[in-house]
Amino acid sequence: MQVLKGAEVSAKIKEEVQGLLGSVEGPAPKLAIVRVGERPDDMSYERGAIKKMENFGLRVQSYVFPGDIGDAEFKEHFAAINRDPDVAGILLLRPLPGQICESDIEKMIDPAKDLDGISPANIAKVFAGDESGFAPCTAEAVMEVLRAFDISPKGKRVTIVGRSMVVGRPLSMLMLKANATVTICHTKTADLEGTCRNAEILVAAAGRAKMLDKRFVGQDAVVIDVGINVDENGKLCGDVDYASLDGTASAATPVPGGVGAVTTAVLAKHLVRAALAGK
């Protein structure tokens, strides 16, 4: 079974970003990471994003607010970040605490700076197949993995387990644009096992540790695991029981070391694209 390592994909994206940076005038583009509260998963992603931006030669600044900040006060601060001409792109770590109206922030964010595809304008572009908008980074990272390893979705049966607006739904649109035949599964899907086994490319994005094992995987299928979970031993794992795949899948992404490593590289690429578009 071929191991689809995220580090290899990230290295290719870095080369692409370096090429694009040559067209950027003035200082390197700056990313604003906006975090509310101290959620461990947010802080972990933030650390990874900062490391990746610096490694790619980009600027990054975190804007951290207390978890109990009021809705009006947060919106005031967010509006200031949104207006800052030195900020080329924004990454908002979600979900936000309950007292903040997240849908208002999604409408507020400048679509040209919305690097993770949360604004209604960018979502509409993704669903319309308009590449001028930013797709959610994780969904696009799946496509980057396939591209890097010359795995074309064209004409293939692709099954996506998960229907969130972060991965499942936007990814289905990206797959359709790549001429795949797409099935989206969820908790109400009858015969989930059989539906998944019919896929030539199976994407797991359900958010449940080791939910899928080799019984869900067709012979020689490609398995892309988007999940990041903690197993019963406290170790990071995906939505797929990776150890069970050998002899069934032809290729698969590991967790950790798979799609997650590519997501922050896509974020860096989006940042440079935003800077070039705003010239």
Summary of the structure (lengths in Angstrom):
residues: 279
radius of gyration: 18.7
end to end distance: 44.9
largest distance: 55.5
contacts: 943
relative contact order: 0.17
helix: 41%
strand: 17%
